[in-house]
Amino acid sequence: QAQSQARPSAAPAQPPAVRSQASAGRPPGNGPQRLISSSTSGGKEQFQVHDEGARLLQSLGNRPVAAIAVCGRYRTGKSFLLNLLTGSGGAFAVGDTVNACTDGIWVHAPHVPESTTEPVVLYLDCEGWGDTEKDRTHDSKLMALCHLLSCVFVYNSKGVLDENAVHDVSLAGEISKFVAKPQTTRPDGPVLYWVLRDFALELVDAGGNPITPDMYLDNALATASKDGRANETRKAIKECFPERAC
């Protein structure tokens, strides 16, 4: 569904904090390529654009592209979901340990249409948030980069849409620290697709009436009654993602 909803977008300019990283020259491979990683120098985190991912993008020339970013907490099956979306088997690495599998942002273009006017769908695999070896600022910057690069933002989570799940996306409230004002970038943000994993409950409202997944998401993001911080979190999510689906 995400692929069918992708909108073509021009290749975005690099954010100011991103610089190029040199590596041994070789043509882009057929599988996912590392596009962005981070390092710390002098106590300051910097993001690097890797040549492998840059060459993959350059090989597309002036074709229109539609980028789908899959994000969420680490060890929740984001890479597995990407393998399902792309139909590429095990192109994206998955693992069965407590350690995160993805570092930074990886890009994959499994299908390049023959027509140069048809959009190329790019899949972005983002490092998971909540790793104990990283901090909240690092996670916020990664989310900001995915927000800038994508036209479809897939948030992968497990279980119901409770307060903990909404809090996990509270990073959206910090995107404004790293993203330029709307009038200097795209006027609209990416479409948010919230994917719920391991969810087997019946979708009904308080009166027992059936509701759709989109209605379930809207209810979860409705303004809380007394908790001001929770209200700000929900407001930030709705402002960052004016178009949403579940």
SULFEN-V222680 format. One record per run of one state. SS is the DSSP state (@ for helix, = for strand, . for the rest). FROM is the first residue (numbers start at 0). TO is the last residue. If there is no record, write none. Layout:
# SULFEN-V222680
ss=SS from=FROM to=TO
ss=SS from=FROM to=TO
This chain:
# SULFEN-V222680
ss=. from=0 to=0
ss=@ from=1 to=4
ss=. from=5 to=7
ss== from=8 to=8
ss=. from=9 to=16
ss== from=17 to=20
ss=. from=21 to=31
ss== from=32 to=40
ss=. from=41 to=42
ss== from=43 to=49
ss=@ from=50 to=57
ss=. from=58 to=63
ss== from=64 to=72
ss=. from=73 to=76
ss=@ from=77 to=85
ss=. from=86 to=103
ss== from=104 to=107
ss=. from=108 to=118
ss== from=119 to=125
ss=. from=126 to=127
ss== from=128 to=128
ss=. from=129 to=134
ss=@ from=135 to=148
ss=. from=149 to=150
ss== from=151 to=157
ss=. from=158 to=161
ss=@ from=162 to=176
ss=. from=177 to=180
ss=@ from=181 to=183
ss=. from=184 to=189
ss== from=190 to=196
ss=. from=197 to=202
ss== from=203 to=203
ss=. from=204 to=208
ss== from=209 to=209
ss=. from=210 to=211
ss=@ from=212 to=219
ss=. from=220 to=226
ss=@ from=227 to=239
ss=. from=240 to=242
ss== from=243 to=244
ss=. from=245 to=245
